[in-house]
Amino acid sequence: MTLATLSPAEARAAIENGARLIDIRGADEHARERIAGAVNVPLDRLGDLACDGRPVVFHCKSGMRTAASAAQLGAATGGAKAYVLAGGIDGWRQAGQPILTDRSQPLEIMRQVQITAGALVLIGVLLGLFVAPGFLGLSAFVGAGLMFAGVSGWCGMANLLRVMPWNRRTAA
């Protein structure tokens, strides 16, 4: 199923005419940056979406998640018209539409994973080159963990980072 795509200007007009704006990103992403009035219903909790017959405009960060999940999103609306915001919140921002940003919220978990994994790989390589070759195992371990996360959908590093003290402030 393909959902109709709305430009940021068309989406804004639809919202002003009563359409609901649903952010399907994770709670951590929504807490840090969001479109005013957007309701956060992460993709894995789409069954919690209350259907009231009003049109729904879905958005994610870039439009990729909404496009890939179009059938699931359309089914979740209970028959109401459903649309996808072209370009997601990034497209909204590029069109000059306002974004609410809360820099006091922690970075998104996946960005934290990228930063941590990159730092561990770099440290492993540098220690392996300048201290002892055995430290290259750290880079191999992190690489294997990332591959496992990609194949299984379970990321131990993300789960560990999620319980760190700086991530306890994220709005649910």
C-alpha positions in Angstrom: 0.0 0.0 0.0 1.3 3.4 -0.9 0.2 6.5 1.1 -0.2 9.9 -0.6 2.8 12.2 0.1 2.2 15.8 1.2 4.8 18.6 0.9 5.5 20.4 4.1 3.2 23.3 3.0 0.4 20.8 2.1 0.9 19.0 5.4 0.7 22.3 7.4 -2.6 23.2 5.6 -4.0 19.7 6.3 -3.0 20.0 10.0 -4.6 23.5 10.2 -7.8 21.9 8.7 -7.9 19.3 11.5 -5.6 16.5 10.4 -3.5 14.8 13.2 0.3 14.8 12.9 1.8 11.6 14.1 5.5 11.2 14.7 6.5 7.6 14.3 10.1 8.1 15.6 11.3 6.8 18.9 10.5 8.7 22.1 14.2 9.8 22.4 14.1 11.4 19.0 10.8 13.1 19.6 11.9 14.5 22.9 15.0 16.2 21.4 13.3 17.6 18.3 9.7 17.7 17.1 7.1 19.5 15.1 4.7 21.5 17.4 1.5 19.6 17.8 2.9 16.2 16.7 1.9 13.2 18.8 4.6 10.6 19.3 3.4 7.1 18.5 6.5 5.1 17.8 6.2 2.6 14.9 6.4 -0.4 17.4 3.4 1.1 19.3 1.2 1.9 16.3 -1.5 -0.3 17.7 -2.0 2.4 20.5 -3.1 5.0 17.9 -6.6 6.1 18.6 -8.7 6.3 15.5 -11.2 9.2 15.4 -11.8 9.4 11.7 -9.7 12.5 11.1 -7.0 12.4 8.4 -3.6 11.5 9.7 -0.2 12.8 8.5 2.7 10.6 9.5 6.3 11.7 9.7 9.7 10.3 10.7 13.1 11.9 10.4 13.7 11.7 6.6 10.6 10.0 5.2 12.3 6.6 4.9 10.6 4.9 7.8 7.2 6.2 6.8 7.7 5.0 3.2 8.9 1.6 4.3 6.0 1.2 6.7 3.2 2.6 4.5 1.0 -0.5 4.7 1.2 -0.7 8.5 0.6 3.1 8.8 -2.4 3.0 6.5 -3.9 0.1 8.4 -3.5 1.8 11.8 -5.8 4.7 10.9 -9.0 2.7 11.0 -10.0 3.8 7.5 -9.2 7.5 7.9 -7.2 9.2 5.1 -3.5 8.8 5.8 -0.6 10.8 4.3 3.2 10.8 4.6 5.1 14.1 5.2 7.6 14.3 2.3 11.1 14.4 3.7 10.0 13.9 7.3 11.0 16.4 9.9 14.1 17.2 7.8 12.0 18.2 4.9 9.8 20.2 7.2 12.8 22.1 8.5 14.2 22.6 5.0 10.9 24.2 4.0 11.3 26.8 6.7 8.6 25.4 9.0 9.2 25.7 12.7 10.8 22.9 14.8 10.8 22.7 18.6 14.2 21.6 19.8 15.1 20.7 23.4 18.9 20.5 23.6 18.7 19.5 27.2 17.5 16.1 26.1 20.2 13.5 25.3 21.2 12.6 21.8 19.2 9.9 20.1 20.2 6.4 21.2 21.4 5.4 17.7 23.6 8.5 17.4 25.1 7.6 20.8 25.7 4.0 19.5 27.4 5.5 16.4 29.6 7.8 18.5 30.5 5.1 21.0 31.2 2.4 18.4 33.3 4.7 16.3 35.3 5.8 19.3 35.9 2.2 20.5 37.0 1.1 17.0 39.4 4.1 16.7 40.8 3.4 20.2 41.2 -0.3 19.4 43.1 0.5 16.2 45.3 3.1 17.8 46.2 0.9 20.8 46.7 -2.0 18.4 49.2 0.1 16.3 51.0 1.8 19.1 50.8 -0.4 22.2 50.0 -4.1 21.4 48.4 -5.8 18.5 46.0 -7.6 20.8 44.0 -4.3 21.2 42.8 -4.8 17.6 40.5 -7.4 19.1 38.5 -4.4 20.6 37.7 -3.2 17.1 36.8 -6.7 15.9 34.5 -7.1 18.9 32.7 -3.9 18.2 32.4 -4.7 14.5 31.0 -8.2 15.3 28.5 -6.6 17.7 27.3 -4.1 15.1 26.9 -6.9 12.5 24.9 -9.0 15.1 22.7 -5.9 15.8 22.1 -5.5 12.1 21.2 -9.2 11.5 19.2 -9.8 14.7 17.6 -6.3 15.4 19.0 -6.5 19.0 21.7 -4.0 19.9 23.4 -4.6 23.3 25.3 -1.3 23.1 22.0 0.6 22.6 20.4 -1.3 25.5 23.4 -0.4 27.7 23.4 3.3 26.7 19.6 3.5 27.2 20.1 2.9 31.0 22.9 5.4 31.4 22.1 8.3 33.8 22.1 10.9 31.0 19.4 9.1 29.1 16.9 8.9 32.0 15.6 12.4 31.3 14.1 11.4 27.9 10.3 12.1 27.9 8.2 9.0 27.3 
